Amino acid sequence: MDQRTAVLGLTLLAAASSAFAQRPEGRVFTAESPFATCLADAPLGQSGIVFTGSEVEPWAAVNPNNPDHIVASWQQDRWSNGGARGLVVGVSFDGGRNWTRAGLPGLTPCSGGGEFLRASDPWLDFAPNGDVYHISLAVAGSVIEMLAGERDSGRSAMLVHKSTNGGITWSGPIAAVDEDYFGLHDKQTLTADPFDSDYVYAVWDRLDFESGGGPALFARTTDGGMSWEAPTVLYDPGEDGQTLGNQILVAPDGTLLAFLVDIDILDGPEGEELEELALVVARSTDRGAAWTAPSHVADMTPSFNLNEPDTGDPIRGGEELFDVAVDPVRGTLYAVWQDARFDDTEHESVALTVSEDGGLTWSTPVKINQTPEDLTPGMQQAFVPSVAVNAQGDVAVTYYDFRSNAAGGLADTDFWATTCARGRFSRSCADPAAWSRETRLTPRSFDLGGAPVARGLFLGDYSGLAAAGDRFIAVFGVSAPNDPANLVFRVFEARR
């Protein structure tokens, strides 16, 4: 089994690019933030706490024409009250052995921008011709003031960058949406059509703080990123509902599948608001020109009680989010999320459901994380799951858990991959017994208690997982002494 490890640090100004210096002991890269000397965003005058040197919430993509060509992006220098000082890209052309860093021009002041103060939620994807697209949530200072109750509107935008040289340099941003209102555009993803390099799709939430609603918006480019069509409503849950977390998959027959969380907001006892969550999917057979009404995938029952096992400090782990993947040959669909249904809501586990018929029907959700069940509930928590399918049809799911934690000490945390080696065989990954194989991806346990705090200990609402030919690559956050968050890169295979 081939496993390589690299801890991704930062050494350069975001607008520049350079190769990482490689150290022999495990290929560990550490350095100061590229924004450490930047004053363009006047960090001392902003509200909140900035965790300088933190790299959180990575996403990663692999060139479909070259499994050794990997691009990752992450938040750099996370703020406690929303967003980061900027987003940074890492590029490898040799399967993760060496990396080059690049900035996204015109995004935030520290990367040559000026209109938007902070950025968040990085996401990227490769087109079949090798072009790379990156989407960012960018917010003006007015959003931070609005969230603090100091203004009645804030400006947020979805900005798309494009690279035609594999991620080394990037175009200036194009706005898929840019709006100043009492609300927030949030939780975007981007998918390049694997069958036509001219088409790229973006989807996100438009949260309206006055009405409490939040439809899912959709936008696309049909000319290879030269322009973006005006956003349209993909799904509106109505006055008593919101959407959250959107992703688009493209099935082998070209059908677009838009997954999202449909949240019903109900009146509870004594005026308390209750939420009922369901993962749903809408379809389009004309590249997003029209969509069906969403159909049900699965109910979601997170505990909303994810905590550090010793201190009880809250953890922000993407409890209302999910990840999805499609088998590029069979068309089998996989969805994972955090769920507390498996142990009377005592703790979060990783739930998985599978569809063998293009999303028309789904298997009963099963628990697939391999965290030992003879631990205390606090140590059994598993969170931030991701899923990917490789070229053979093998499936991998990654997640954090606390199985190594020693009571009363540090919050000893590890990152794991469990795999279903379906390959050429007919076995179904809907069977929990198919997930008995597991690989530890952290070189050693780390103390999550040192992570940035952003409505809880925070390494990201998601982590990066992608197929690289017959292998998988993972990019995920860890805390280190005197450094709130670094990124680790690993390569692994499905275990048989």
N, C-alpha and C positions, 0 to 999 in steps of 0.2 A: 504494500500500500504506500502510495506516494503522498507525503504530507510535508508541506513547507509552511514556515511561519515567518511573518514579518509584522512588527509593530510600526504603524505608520505615524511618523511625526512630521513636523513642518519646519522648513528652513528658509523659505524664500518669501519675498513679497508676492501677493496674490496675482499681480499682473504679470509676473515673470514665470519662467519655467526652468527646471534644472533637474538633473538626475539625482536620485537619493545616493548618499554615501552608504555603502554596505559594510556592516560589521560582521565578523565571522561567527560570533556566538549566537546563532539563531537568527541572523539577519534582522537585528533590532535597529530601528530608526527613531531617534529622539532628538528633538530640538525645540527652539522657541517658536511661538506662534508667528506666522508671517505678518500678523497685524500688530505685533508687540510695540513697534515704534510709530504706528499710524495714529495721527491725531485728527484726521479729516472728519471723523464722525463724532469728535468731541466726547469721548467715552466718559470722562469725569463729570460731564454735565448731564448725563442721562440718568434716568431712574433705573433702579434694579441693580443687581450684582452681576458683573461679567466674570465668567470663569475662564480667565486667560489661559491659553494652552490646551483647552478642551476641544476634542474632535468627537462629535456625536452624530447619531442618526445617519449612518452611511447607506447608500444604495450602490449597486454594482451591475454592470452589464458586460457581456462577452460578445465579441465580434462573431457573427454567424459564419463568416468565411475563414476565421482563424482563432481556434480556441485558446491560443496563447496571448491574444490581444484583449486586455481587460481594462475597463475604465470604471472608476469609482468616484463618488462625490459625497461630501459630508458638510455638516455645519461646523464652522470654525469659530471658537470663542463664544460659547453659548451664554445668553443672558437669562437670568432667573425669571424675568417677567415677559419673556417671549422673544423668539428669534435669536439670531446670531449676528456677529459683526460681518459675516460674509460666508460664502460657500466656496469650497476648494475642491479641485479635481485632481485625482491621481491616475496615471496611465502606465500600464506595463505592456510591453510587446514580447515578453519572454515567460509568460505564465506566472508572473508575480515575483520573479527573482529580483528584478530591478524595476524601479518606478521613477516616473517623471511627474513633477507637479505643475499644474497650470491654474491660472485664475480665470474667472468669468468676467470679462470686461463690462464696465458700465452697470454692475449690479448694485453694489453698495459703495459708500465713499472710499473705503479702503481698497477697492478694486477699480477705481476711476469713475464710479457713479456719483450721483448727487441727489437724485430725486427720492430715493428710497434709503431709509436709514439702516434697516436690518433685513435679513433673509432667512428662510427656513425651508424645511420639507424638500430636500433635493431629490430629484428623480431623473433618470436618463435611460436611453435605449438606442440600440443600433438599427439603422435601416439596412436592408439587404445589400445595398451598394457600399456599405462600410461607413457611411456618414453617421455621426453621433448627434443626438438631440438631447438637450438638458432643459428641464423646467424648474423654476424656482418660485416660491412665494416671496414676494418683496413687499415690505410695508414701510410707509412713511412714519415719521415721528408722531404724526397725529393718531395713528392706530394705538401706539403705546399709551398716549394720553387718554384716548377713548376707553381703552380697557381699564384704565385707572379711574374712570368716571369723571375725567376733567374736560372732556369734549363730547359733542353729540354726533361726531362723524369721524371717519378715518379713511385714509387712502391705502388700498391694497391692490396688488396686481399679480398676474401670472406671466412671468417673463420666460421666453424661450430663447436659448442660445443653440447654435449649430456649429459643429466642427467637421471639416472635410479632410482633415489629416489625422484622424484617429484620436482626437482629444488633446493634441498638443497645443493648438491655438483655437480660439473660438470667435465667432462673429459677435457683433453687438446684439443686445437683446431686442426681441420683438414681443410686444404685449399681446397675449391672447385675450386678456381683459385688463382694464385699469379703471377703478371706480372709487369715488369718495362718497361714503354713505354710512349710516349707522349700522354697521355690520362688518363682515370679514369674508373675503374669499380665502378658502382654506383647503388643506388636505388634497392636493392635486397629485395626479400621476400622468405619465405620458407613455404611449405605446406606438412604436413604428410598425407599420404594416409589413409583415414579413414577405409579402408577395408583390409589393409595389412601392418603390423607394420614394414616390411622390407623395404618399399618404402617411401622415402622422396624426395621432389622435390624442387629445388631452381631455381630462375630466376632473371635476373638483366640486366642492360644496360652496354654495353662496349662502352664508348665514346672515339672517336678518334679525338684528337684536330687538327691533321694535315689535315685529309680529311673532318672533320666536320660531319662525319657520326656516327651512333651509333646503331648497331644491338642489339637485345635482345638475351642473352645467357641463355642456360638451362643446368642444371646438376642434377643428381639424385644419390641416393644410393639405392642399391637393397639388401643390407645385413645389414640393421639396423644401418647404420652409421659407420660401420667398415671401409669402403672405399667409395670414390665418383668417379663416372665415369668422364672422361674428358668432359669439357663443349662443347656443340654444339650450332650452331646458330639456334635459334627457328624462328627468322624472321629478315631479313635484308631489310630495306627500301630503300637502295641504296645511291648514292652519295649525293642526295639532300634531305635526310631525316634522322631523328633520332627516336629512341624510348625512352620512359621515363616512369618509373613507371610500374612495372609488378606484376601481382598476378595470382596465379593458384587456381582454385576451382575444387573440385571433385564432379561431379554430382552423384545422387543416383544410376545410372547404371554403375558407374566407369569411365565414360568419363572425361578426363582432359580438362579443359577450361582455356586457358592462355589469360588473358586480358592485354592489354598494350595501351599506347598512341602512335599513329603513327603521327609524326610531319613532314609535308612537309615544307621545307624552300624555300621561293620564293623571287625573286628579286622585290623589291618595288621601289618607286620613289626615285631618287637621290641616288641610290645605297643602300638604306635601305633594310635590310632583314626582310621579313614578314614570319610569321608562321601560318600554318593552322593545327589545331589539330583535331584528330578523335580518339575516343575510339574504339578499334577493339578487336576481340577474335579469337584465333586459337584453334583447337581441336586435341586431341589425343585419340585413342581408344586402344592403346597398352602401356599405362603407360609412355608415353613420348618418345618412340623409334622413332616415326614419327609424324609430325604435318601437319595439313592442312594449306593452306594459310589463313591469317586472313580475317574475314568478318566484315563488318561495324556494329557497335553498335549505335553510335551517334556522331555527331559533337560536339566539345567542344568550347565554346566561352568565356573564362575568360576575364576579363577587363584588367588584369595586372596593376590595379590601386587601389589595396587594401591599404587603408590608415587609420591611426588613425583619428577619426572624428574631433577633435579639432585642433590639430597641423599639420595634414597632413603628419606626419611621416609615412614612408612606413612600411607595415606589410608583413612579409613572411608567407604565409598561404597555401602553396602547391597548387598554382593556376593551375598548369598543371597536377595535380595528381587526383586520384579517389579512390574509395573503392567499393568492390563488395562482395556479399554474396549469398548463395544458400540455399533454403529451403531443409532440409535434407530428407523430405518425398515426397513433391510434385515435387521437382526439379526446382521450380520457381527461376529465377535469378533476382537479383537487383543490380543496379549500381548507384552510386551517385558521384557528383563532383561539383565544384564551377562554376557558369555560370552567365553571365551578359545579357543573351538574353531576360530576362523577363521585363526589364525596360530600353530599348534603351541604354544598356551598362552603365547605370548610377551607378550601384553597383553590387556586387557579391550576388548571391542567391545560394541555394542548389537545384540542378537539380537531378531528379530521372527518370530512365527508367527501364522497367520491361519486362522480357521474360518468357512466359508460355510454350515455346516449345523447351527448351534446348539451347537457344541462337540463334536460326535460324532467328527469327524476334523479334523486340523490339518495345515497345510502344513509342509514342511521348513524349519527355522529358517534365516533369511538375515541377513546383516550389513547394517544400514541406516545407521549413522552415516557421515557423509561426510568423516571425518578423512582427510587425504591419506595414501596408503600408502607414500610415498617417504621417510617420516620414521623416526627411530630408534624402537624399540619403546616406549621410555618416553614419547615424545611422541605416539604413536598411541593411548594409552589413552583410552577414552571410558567415562563412568560416570554413575550416578544417572539412568537413563532414565525418562521418563514418557510416557504415550500418552493421546490424547483424540480423539474423533470429533465433527465439527460437524454442524449441521442438514442440510447438503448431502451428508454422507457422506464429506467430506474427512477425512484422518487426519493428525495431527501427533505427532511424537516429539521430545522435548527431552533434552539431555544436556550434560555438561561434557566438554571435552578440552583438550590442551596443545599444539595445533598452532602456537600463536604463541610458545611458550616459546623463549627464547634461552639456550643452554647456559651454565651457570656463573653465571647471574643469578638473578632472582626466578622463582618458579613461575608464569609467565605463563599464566593460565587464562581460558577463555571458555566461554560458555553458548550453545548452538545449538539451532535448531529445524529439523528436516527434515520435509517434508510429502509426502504422496501425495494429489494432487488428483483423487480418484476422482469426486467430485461425482455427476452423473447418468449417468456413463459406466460401462461394464461392465469397465473395466480392473481388474486385481487388484493389491492392494497387497502380495501375497505375492511379487511380482516385484521384486528389488532395484533394477532399472532405474527403477521407478516412484518412487524416493526420491532422484532426482538434484537436486532443488531444496532449497535450504538458506538459512536466515536467521540471521545473528549477532544474538543478543539482548543481549549485554553491550555497553554503550556503548563500553567500552574493556577491555582485558585487566586482570585483577587478580591479585594475588599470593596464591595459595592458602596459602602458607607462613605467613601471618598468622592463619589460621583457628583457632578453638578446637580444643583437643586433647582427644579423648575416645575412647581406643583408636585413635588416628590423627587426622589433620587432618579436621575434621568441620564440614560445612555442612548435614548432614541425611542420613538414610537415604533420603529421598525429597524431591521438590520439587513445587510446585503447578502443575498444568496442567489446564485445563478449556475446554470449548467455550462460546462466548458468541454464540449465533445462528450466523452464517456465519463468525465469527472464532474465534480462540483467545486465551486469556489465560494468562500464565505468571507465577508468583511464585517467585523462587529467591534463594539466598544468594550474596553476594560478600564478600570481605574488603576492608577499606579501611585506609589508614594510620592507626595509632592507634585502630583500631576492629576487633575481631576478626571481626565479621560483621554486615552489613546485608542488607536484602531489596530486591530489584529487581522491579518490576512492568512487564510488557510486554504489548502487544496486537499480534497479527500475523495474517496471512491465509495460507491455503494458496497456494503459488506455482504458477502454471500455465505 
